[in-house]
Amino acid sequence: MKSRPSKLHIKKDDTVVIIAGEDIGKKGKVLEVFPAKKRAIVEGANMVTKHIKTSASNPNGGIEQAEAPIHISNLKLVDPASGEPTRVGRKADDKGKLQRYSKKTGEIIKNG
C-alpha cells in the first residue's frame, strides 16, 4: 500500500526564493509542484538544455532551454506582506480548516 505524499509548504503560483544550489538568491513563481517527488518547477530557475529531434511538426529540430524541477528543501516562500523569505506554519482557522501562515510576520498566506 502506497503512503500519501505529505503536504508541502510550497504551492503553485507562490513566489519563492532559491536558498541553495546554482541559482541561489533567485526569485521566481512556482509553475508546477510534484508532491510525490517533493520537487517544484520555478520560473526562470534551474534551466537545462533540451535537444529537440526533428519531426513533422518541428522540421528543423533544435536546442531549447527549459526549467527543471528543484527540490522543495531548496526553496523558501516569499512573504506576500513583507516581501522577505519566511518559513511557513499551519494553524486552524475558526472553522477548523488548516491555513498557511508566515512565521516571520504571523499573517495568513492566501492560496494562489
JOHUWO-V820256 format. One record per residue. PHI is phi in whole degrees, 0 to 359 (* if undefined). Layout:
phi->(PHI | PHI)
//
This chain:
phi->(* | 281 | 274 | 285 | 297 | 288 | 290 | 251 | 277 | 246 | 233 | 300 | 75 | 286 | 263 | 232 | 240 | 272 | 254 | 205 | 102 | 297 | 261 | 305 | 93 | 285 | 253 | 191 | 267 | 283 | 270 | 203 | 235 | 244 | 299 | 295 | 263 | 56 | 227 | 215 | 258 | 250 | 300 | 78 | 238 | 56 | 287 | 235 | 264 | 244 | 268 | 259 | 286 | 292 | 208 | 296 | 281 | 228 | 294 | 268 | 67 | 131 | 238 | 238 | 259 | 218 | 280 | 252 | 295 | 240 | 294 | 302 | 293 | 266 | 240 | 228 | 292 | 268 | 296 | 298 | 285 | 261 | 80 | 250 | 298 | 214 | 278 | 242 | 240 | 233 | 216 | 280 | 275 | 295 | 267 | 92 | 274 | 286 | 231 | 280 | 220 | 279 | 286 | 282 | 253 | 82 | 275 | 290 | 263 | 289 | 283 | 73)
//
